[in-house]
Amino acid sequence: MDPYRDSDSSPYEALENARRTRQVLKLCEHSALYSFAMASFLGVLAVVDYSPYLLAAGTVSLVVALLGILNRRLALRGRQDLAGLLQLTALLALATSVGLFLDGVFPALAPGFLLLVADGGMILKPHHSYGIAGTAGVLYLISQVVHVSGFEGAQIPEQLATLMVIIMILMAFVLVASTNIRSTSDLRRALDEATYNLIRANRKLKQASEMKSQFTARTSHELRTPLSSMIVFTDLALRDAYGPINSKLRNALTHVLTSARHLKAIINDILDLSKIEAGQLVIANEDFELSKLAEAAQSASAAPAAEKGLGFAVLVSPDLPPYLHGDEGRLAQTLVNLTVNAVTYTEHGEVEVRIEPAGPGHWRMVVRDTGPGIPEDQFESIFQAYRQLDSTAAASKIKGTGLGLAITRHLVRLMGGTVQVDSELGQGSTFTVELPLAAGVPVGEGPEPILAR
């Protein structure tokens, strides 16, 4: 079994398991070497000056060294948490026995315990770390009670005891430092790997998005050609271009024409959005007559508003220049989208469209309705593609792709402007498009070309 892989866990958990496994393996290796060295040193002391306490401390050191080997195998089999817990507990027991059995080494017990607890916090899971801290606390209290009771271990020279204390603390320093270094390197490696994977995923998503946009644009373009033919020939048939038709056929063809025009509008929206996403939509800059925008809004929404009994008005401020410079088609599309939306969602009252100045160098188009209003928490979501208002009764009766406002925001931004919504439930909504003002000249009255002589 590979301890670095866990197909049933999340990627983060698999990385964390692999990190802990590496840490536990190093802990077992280092503690085995350290314990063997301690056992050998205590064995030499016991030969020179025999003491049962020296023998006991040496035996504990040897047992901890053997446990290091066994726990390493346990970690390799995927039980790294249990192996780390057992090995740290064994090290705490070794520190306790050496501190008690060797007279003069007891001062190293407290810092040794603290460093082992800190090392456990970097290696083990949080709840296991609490267990190590609790074990260290219990062993420290027991050792204090034993030490205060007058217990004396094996007598060793004071200089040797001081040297042992220094060596034990330094070894603990090295253990904690190496664990910290490995943890930092693991985190950096995981961060580098995650960043690399994220970059690759973003590239793939970008490529997929571009392919989707290209496919949608091409498909939409291919659909528009036969659909336009259907609209033209159906309209000719309704105009009796091919001879008289009865009322039933006229009614059926009228439904066909209405549905085809609606479908064409949807395809146009999808095509526009795909062009925007692919960065292929170009904003034109030309002189146009401001009154044409008012006419576009009027022709698109006046009749539907009259059918619903709504008041409808388009007001153009006389303070604006009669001609502006920009993309007339996209401006008209923006205004018509907002106006049609207002008429569609409004059941009673009125819809008002205003085109007016907005301060130095700017002008705005304002569409106000007395519809059901929009919740404040949906002000942003209504401008997202394929999203529609879903909290009003009127919304359930309205069918569409939810692309109008998304396209409107994109177009306004491409033209250097902003679009905002202000609404109150039950009182209506107001959409405001603000754009930079560029005065134009009457079409055909631009500067005369300079002829070459």
Residue, then its C-alpha position, 0 to 999 in steps of 0.5 A: m500500500d502506498p501511504y502517499r496516495d488515498s483515492d477516497s480522500s480529497p486532494y488536500e487530505a491526500l497531500e496532508n496524509a503524505r506530509r504527515t507520513r514523511q514527518v513520522l518516518k523522519l521522526c522514527e528514524h531520528s529517534a531510533l538513532y538518538s535512542f541507540a546512541m543514548a543506550s550505548f552511552l548509558g551502557v558504557l557508563a553502566v560498565v564503568d560504574y554499575s548502577p541499576y538506574l543506569l541499566a534501567a535508563g539504557t533499557v528504556s533507550l533501547v526499547v525506544a530505538l526498537l519502537g522507532i523501527l517498528n513504528r516506521r514500518l507501521a507508518l509505511r503501511g498507512r498508519q502514520d498517525l498511530a505510529g507518530l503518536l506511539q513514537l512521541t509517547a515513547l520519547l516522552a517516556l525516555a525523557t522522563s526515565v533519563g531525567l529521573f534515573l540520572d542525577g543532575v539531568f532532571p533540569a532538561l526535562a521541562p524544555g525537552f517536554l515542551l519541544l516534543v509537544a511542539d514537534g507533535g503539533m507539527i506532525l500529528k492531527p490536532h486531536h492527537s496533539y492534545g493527547i501528546a500534550g496531556t501525556a506530557g503534562v501527566l508524566y511531568l507531574i509524576s516526575q515532579v512528585v518523584h523528584v520532590s519526594g527525595f528520589e535520587g538516581a545514578q550518580i554521575p560527574e557533574q560535568l558529564a550531567t551538564l554535558m548530557v543536559i546540553i546534548m539532550i536540549l540540542m538534540a531536541f532543538v535539531l528535531v524540532a528544527s528539522t520538522n519545521i523545515r520539512s513542514t515548510s518545504d512540504l507546504r511550499r511544494a504543495l503550494d507550487e503544485a497547486t499553483y501549477n495545477l491551477i494555471r493548467a486548469n485555467r488554460k484549459l478552461k480558457q481554451a474550452s471557453e474560446m472553443k465554445s464561443q467559436f462554436t456558438a458564433r458559427t452555429s448561430h450564424e449558420l442558423r440565422t440564414p435559413l431562419s431569415s429566409m423563413i421570415v421573409f417568405t412567411d411575411l410575403a405569404l401573409r402579404d398575399a404575394y403568392g395569392p389569397i390565403n384563408s383565415k386559418l392559414r393566415n392565423a397559423l402563418t402569423h404564429v410562425l412569423t412571430s415565433a421565427r422573429h422571436l427565435k431570431a432575436i434569441i439567436n442574435d443575443i447568443l451570437d452577440l454574447s459569444k462575440i463579446e466573450a471571444g473579444q470579437l465584438v467591435i464598437a463602431n464610431e460614426d455620427f448619428e441622429l439622436s432622435k433615431l434612438a427615441e424612434a427605436a425605443q418607440s417602435a419596439s415598445a409602444a405597441p406592446a405597452a398599449e396592448k397592456g394599457l400602460g402609459f408609455a413616453v420617450l422624452v429627449s432633452p433639448d439640451l443634448p446636441p441633435y447629433l452624437h458620435g458613437d455606435e448607433g446600432r449598439l446604443a439602440q440595442t441597449l435602449v431597446n433591451l431596457t425598454v422591452n424589459a420594462v414593458t414586459y415586467t410591468e403590468h400596471g402603470e407606465v414606462e418612461v424613457r428619458i435621454e438627457p445630459a448627465g453633467p459635463g462630457h456625459w449623457r444618459m438614457v433612463v428607463r423607469d417603470t412601475g413594475p414589481g421591482i427588484p430585490e436589492d440582493q438581485f441587483e448584480s445577478i440580473f446582469q449575469a448571462y442566462r439569469q432572470l428575475d425569479s422572485t416576482a409573480a410576473a417573472s414566472k410568466i416570462k420566457g426568455t434566455g436572460l441574455g438581454l441585461a448581460i449583453t446590455r452591460h457588456l455593450v455599455r462597458l465597451m462604449g466606455g459607460t456604466v449601467q446602474v439599477d435602482s429599485e424598490l419592491g412594489q414601486g418599480s425600477t429605474f435603469t440608468v445608462e451613462l455614457p461619455l458625450a461625443a457630439g457629432v455632425p449631421v450625416g453627410e456634412g463632415p469636413e470636405p475631402i482634400l483633393a490632390r492636385 
